[in-house]
Structures are given as C-alpha cells and as structure tokens.
Amino acid sequence: LAACGIGALSRLLLSAGHLFDGGAWDLAVGALAGVMRDTLPNVRVLVVTRAAGAGSGDFANDLAAGSCNSSGMSAMTAEMEAATLLGTHPSTWLRASREARVYAATQRLLIQAAAELYFRHGVRLGPQGLATLTAALEGSATHAADVDTDSELCRRLCRATAAAMAAVA
C-alpha cells in the first residue's frame, strides 16, 4: 500500500512539477521529508537490553534456573528461550520485525522518489526546498549507516531472528 502511495506522489511531482509555484514545492518537499523521517525503521527496539546487575546476563539461563522439571533438568521450550532472548513472544517479535522491514522498503522507495524529484525539478525547488530535501536524504543515509556499522546490533538481530524463527517453526 505504501508503494502505491509513494508511486502516485512521485508520478504527480514528476509529471506536474513544472506547474508548481514555490509554495507548492515547499509543501510537497516538506511532506516527502516528513514521511522519510516518520518511516525510519527502528531496529534497535528489536533487541533486548538488560539493565546492569539484573540477573546473570544470560536470559536463557536466568529463566531455566526457575523452570526445572522434577528430575532437575531444564524444562525450557524453544518458545520460552526465544521469549527470554527477544523480550516478548516470538510471534510478536516477528510482527515487529516485519514492520521494520516494511519501513526499510518504504525508505528505499522514498529515497528513489526524492532523487528523481531532485534530478527532474531541482532547479524549481528553491533554497528552502533543496535544503529540506537534502536534509531528509542525509537523515536517511545517516540512519542506515548507523545501523549497518553497528556490528553488535547486527549480531544481536541475527541471533534474535534465528531464535524467533526456531520458536515458531
């Protein structure tokens, strides 16, 4: 659905942009920039952080210590292990993960639309429109670089994804 909306907005701006005055461009670029800010995927919420000093730091062992069967063996299921690692039920985590992926795909479409807009109508935007568009593109690029270069975050996301997929399998 977002792809349809972004595609329609992009087609409107590209095909009718020559008819826009400065105020219309400010409104259009402001809306595009606002959507770019609002759809930055927050993948950090997908990884659980534990407060210092809370438990051993090993979520699975903390839960397993309190959930042994009569023989003293751990009765922890894959779903319980995943819930401890994820901080929520695996299916809830997977929904949040899908939402982050949708936001990332939306960002890609918005960046493409902004770039096409710049190349087709950049001379019509004026200083404020160019500054707004550039700031939105820089914000998206900075956000992506921050996530991509955080190796600990990437490692934890891979581990969380594997745990959630194993639990719901």
C-alpha positions as CSV (number, residue, x, y, z in Angstrom):
1,L,0.0,0.0,0.0
2,A,2.8,2.4,0.8
3,A,4.4,1.6,-2.5
4,C,1.2,2.7,-4.3
5,G,1.1,5.9,-2.4
6,I,4.7,6.8,-2.9
7,G,4.4,5.9,-6.6
8,A,1.4,8.1,-7.0
9,L,3.1,11.0,-5.2
10,S,6.2,10.6,-7.3
11,R,4.3,10.5,-10.5
12,L,2.4,13.6,-9.6
13,L,5.5,15.5,-8.6
14,L,7.5,14.4,-11.7
15,S,4.8,14.9,-14.2
16,A,3.1,18.1,-12.9
17,G,6.0,19.7,-11.1
18,H,6.6,22.2,-13.8
19,L,3.2,23.7,-12.8
20,F,4.1,24.2,-9.1
21,D,4.9,27.5,-7.6
22,G,7.4,28.0,-4.7
23,G,4.7,27.4,-2.1
24,A,3.5,24.2,-3.7
25,W,7.1,22.9,-3.9
26,D,7.7,23.7,-0.2
27,L,4.5,21.8,0.7
28,A,5.4,18.8,-1.5
29,V,9.0,18.6,-0.3
30,G,8.0,19.1,3.3
31,A,5.5,16.3,3.1
32,L,8.1,14.0,1.4
33,A,10.7,14.8,4.0
34,G,8.2,14.3,6.8
35,V,7.3,10.8,5.6
36,M,11.0,10.0,5.2
37,R,11.6,11.0,8.9
38,D,8.4,9.1,10.1
39,T,9.3,5.9,8.4
40,L,12.9,5.4,9.5
41,P,12.9,1.8,10.7
42,N,13.8,1.5,14.4
43,V,15.5,-1.9,14.6
44,R,17.1,-1.1,18.0
45,V,13.7,-1.9,19.6
46,L,14.0,-5.4,18.3
47,V,16.9,-6.3,20.5
48,V,16.5,-6.7,24.3
49,T,18.9,-4.8,26.5
50,R,19.3,-5.9,30.1
51,A,19.8,-3.4,33.0
52,A,23.2,-3.7,34.6
53,G,23.2,-6.1,37.5
54,A,19.9,-7.7,36.6
55,G,20.3,-11.5,36.6
56,S,23.4,-13.2,35.1
57,G,23.0,-11.5,31.7
58,D,22.2,-14.9,30.1
59,F,18.5,-14.7,29.6
60,A,18.0,-18.4,28.9
61,N,19.9,-19.5,32.0
62,D,18.1,-17.0,34.2
63,L,14.7,-18.4,33.1
64,A,15.9,-22.0,33.1
65,A,17.0,-21.7,36.7
66,G,13.5,-21.2,37.8
67,S,11.9,-23.7,35.4
68,C,13.3,-27.2,36.1
69,N,11.2,-30.4,36.0
70,S,11.1,-33.0,38.8
71,S,14.4,-34.5,37.7
72,G,16.2,-31.2,37.9
73,M,16.5,-30.9,34.1
74,S,15.6,-27.7,32.4
75,A,12.0,-27.8,31.1
76,M,12.6,-24.7,28.9
77,T,10.9,-24.9,25.5
78,A,12.2,-23.2,22.3
79,E,9.4,-20.7,22.7
80,M,10.4,-19.9,26.3
81,E,14.1,-19.5,25.2
82,A,13.1,-17.2,22.4
83,A,10.8,-15.1,24.6
84,T,13.7,-14.6,27.0
85,L,16.1,-13.6,24.3
86,L,13.5,-11.4,22.4
87,G,11.9,-9.9,25.4
88,T,8.4,-10.8,24.1
89,H,6.6,-13.6,22.5
90,P,8.3,-14.8,19.2
91,S,5.2,-14.1,17.0
92,T,5.0,-10.5,18.5
93,W,8.7,-10.0,17.7
94,L,8.3,-11.3,14.2
95,R,5.5,-8.9,13.6
96,A,7.7,-6.0,14.8
97,S,10.5,-7.3,12.6
98,R,8.2,-7.3,9.6
99,E,7.1,-3.8,10.3
100,A,10.8,-2.7,10.4
101,R,11.4,-4.4,7.0
102,V,8.3,-2.6,5.6
103,Y,9.7,0.7,6.8
104,A,13.1,-0.1,5.3
105,A,11.4,-0.9,1.9
106,T,9.4,2.3,2.2
107,Q,12.6,4.3,2.8
108,R,14.1,2.9,-0.3
109,L,11.1,4.0,-2.4
110,L,11.1,7.4,-0.8
111,I,14.8,7.9,-1.4
112,Q,14.3,6.9,-5.0
113,A,11.4,9.4,-5.4
114,A,13.4,12.2,-3.7
115,A,16.4,11.5,-6.0
116,E,14.1,11.5,-9.1
117,L,12.5,14.7,-7.9
118,Y,15.8,16.4,-7.4
119,F,17.1,15.5,-10.9
120,R,13.9,16.4,-12.7
121,H,12.9,19.5,-10.8
122,G,15.8,20.5,-8.6
123,V,16.1,24.0,-10.2
124,R,12.5,24.7,-9.3
125,L,12.7,23.9,-5.6
126,G,14.4,27.0,-4.3
127,P,16.9,27.1,-1.5
128,Q,14.5,26.0,1.3
129,G,13.1,23.1,-0.8
130,L,16.6,21.9,-1.6
131,A,17.7,22.2,2.0
132,T,14.7,20.2,3.2
133,L,15.2,17.6,0.5
134,T,18.9,17.3,1.2
135,A,18.4,17.1,5.0
136,A,15.9,14.3,4.5
137,L,18.2,12.3,2.3
138,E,21.1,12.9,4.7
139,G,18.9,11.7,7.6
140,S,18.0,8.5,5.9
141,A,21.6,7.8,4.8
142,T,22.9,8.5,8.3
143,H,20.3,6.3,9.9
144,A,21.2,3.4,7.5
145,A,24.9,3.9,8.1
146,D,24.4,3.9,11.9
147,V,22.6,0.6,11.7
148,D,24.9,-1.0,9.2
149,T,28.1,-0.2,11.1
150,D,26.8,-1.3,14.5
151,S,28.2,-4.8,14.4
152,E,26.8,-5.7,17.8
153,L,23.3,-4.7,16.8
154,C,23.6,-6.7,13.6
155,R,24.8,-9.7,15.5
156,R,22.0,-9.4,18.0
157,L,19.4,-9.0,15.3
158,C,20.7,-12.2,13.6
159,R,20.5,-14.1,16.8
160,A,17.1,-12.8,17.7
161,T,15.8,-13.6,14.2
162,A,17.1,-17.2,14.4
163,A,15.5,-17.6,17.9
164,A,12.2,-16.3,16.7
165,M,12.1,-18.4,13.6
166,A,13.1,-21.6,15.6
167,A,10.4,-20.9,18.1
168,V,7.6,-20.6,15.6
169,A,8.8,-23.4,13.4
